[in-house]
Amino acid sequence: MTTEVLIPNLKIVFCGTEPGQKFWEILHRVGLTPVRLKPGEDRSLNHYEMGLIEFEGETLTGQVQKFKPLILCFNGKKTAKSYLKSRNINYGFQQQKIGFTKVFVAPSTAASAGRYWDEKWWFTLADSVGTNVTRISPDNYYEPDEICKAMKSINPQTGQTVNTAEADFINAVRDIELHYSIPLHIKNMFEISKALFAYGYLYYPFCTLATEQALKSLEAVISLKYDLIGGPKENKHGLSPVLADKINYLYSKRLVSKAQKEVLHDCRLLRNLSFHSGYQQILGHYVETLSIICLLMNDIWKA
């Protein structure tokens, strides 16, 4: 029986064939996950804006209406035919919707359905929720990104809704500052992340690169602090210490709190995903992420 893995507003929720090895393989192959998950890692799907839902007749409708995923994907025609009450089902998007949720049918990943397998439908599914980055040309070089054109801000003086402008992106990072005593080469690394965020108004993916650059800056501060306090040259396995070892060592020396340690490990995992070759995430323009990273860097350095 499929374990339900649901949170509101996911991109895709899968229903039907029990997730097996082929399911996790195709998710990775089409780019829906940056790494190949393993059976039993169902709950990790939420990290990639996906989930799982059981098929229980009308209960499915209620669950979809409650959690409002962008797409309900049937993994195989068998469950789709039963739910849609139709014997003639084609792969791809269906005419029926559940509220605003689109319905998609993909070839089953079950081993017994191999004769019907066609991975192109899984690529179609992945492309439908992917973010198409803007292609730069002389005509749009100085124009805001298409995503940013749709953004709105509230004028603090009038309370009116206005179009987001480049000043909003610049002002968002203006007051995020590292401690004056942090070495210049690291401050320069972090300043690049702020600049990338500001230029995200013109090219939205720069906001993602801003987060990745900030994570590099955080790792640089952790590594330098680790060396300055005499961290071991080898970990318990006799190898050079990795970032996880350094974070745990700072915690053992009470230089970071337990809560900070957990956030640092979350940042480490995000860094690993961000630097995964062959997969480019679009993380969005969350300036709060840069603020949190800045606070962590300052606390670690001053500890």
Secondary structure, DSSP 8 states (H G I E B T S, - for coil): ----B--TT-SEEEEES---HHHHHHHHHTTSSSS---TT-GGGGGGGTEEE----THHHHHHHHHH--SEEEEESHHHHHHHHT-S---SEEEEEEETTEEEEEE---SGGGGGG--THHHHHHHHHHS-------TTTTTS--HHHHT-EEE-TTT--EEE--HHHHHHHHHT----TTS-HHHHHHHHHHHHHHHHTTTSTHHHHHHHHHHHHHHHHHHHHHHHHTT--SS-TTSS---HHHHHHHHHHTTSS-HHHHHHHHHHHHHHHHHT-TT--------HHHHHHHHHHHHHHHH-
